[in-house]
Amino acid sequence: MNDDGSAGRARHSALRLLARREHSQYELRRKLKARGYGERLVDELLAELITERLLSDTRYAEAMVTNRASRGYGPLRICMELRDRGVAEGIVDKVLQEAEVDWDERLRHTYDRKYGGIAVESFKTWASRAQFLNNRGFSVDAIRRVIGNYGASTPNARRATKE
């Protein structure tokens, strides 16, 4: 399956996938192999696409950070997803550091979108909300900084007020 015809079909498949969205090398390799293209052919094709700058893990990571942050996900979750998709740790760290994202503002926006002005009336409620944000990929320190600790008298703490 390593003739010119299959090389052309593999390239066409890869370009169609890349036209829809950025892919990591790992993702594109997996998809091409699932379509029956051989290991050597896929390796050669990926090398060509990288040389032609049609495939870039850095560009993929930048797009993913922008997309996932806009959907309310934090840096820890995005980092995990990028690593799961085969992006090198060095690229992940660099892209997250250079991202023009105010993570505290993203956390606050995610919190407000989910809970609005609903007051925190118990520790159980606060813990549930903190867990939601933690599952979204925000650190415990960032959560405490933005929504406060339950019972704390910080300006950002959201507590029930007795009227």
C-alpha positions, 0 to 999 in steps of 0.5 A, a space after each residue: 500500500 506504499 505506491 504513488 496512488 496511496 501516497 496521494 490518497 493519504 496526503 489528500 486525507 491528511 489535508 482534508 482533516 487539516 482543513 477542518 481544524 488543526 491536529 497534533 502529529 499524534 492525532 493525525 498519525 492515529 487517524 491516517 493509520 485508522 484509515 489503513 495507511 502504513 506506518 512508513 507512509 504516514 511517517 513520510 507524509 507527516 515529515 512532509 507536512 511539518 516541513 511545509 508548515 501545514 502541521 504544527 503541534 505548537 499551532 495546534 496547542 495555541 488553537 486548543 488553549 484559545 478554544 478551551 479557555 473560551 469555553 471555561 476550562 482552566 490551565 490544568 485541564 487544558 494541559 492534561 488534554 494537550 498531553 493526552 493528544 501527544 503534544 510535547 510537555 515543553 510545547 504545552 508549558 511554553 504555549 500556556 505561559 505565552 497565552 494571553 489569558 487572564 485565568 482568574 477572569 476565566 475562572 470568575 466568568 465560568 463561576 458566574 455563568 454556572 452559578 450567577 448570583 446564587 449565594 453560598 449557604 453551606 460548606 457543602 455548596 461551597 465545596 461542590 462549586 469548588 469541585 466543579 471549578 477544580 474539575 474544569 482545570 483551575 487550581 485550588 489556589 486560584 479558586 480560593 483567590 477568586 471565590 474565597 474560602 467558605 466563611 472567609 470575610 474576603 471581598 471575593 467570598 460569595 456568602 449568603 446574607 441574612 436580610 
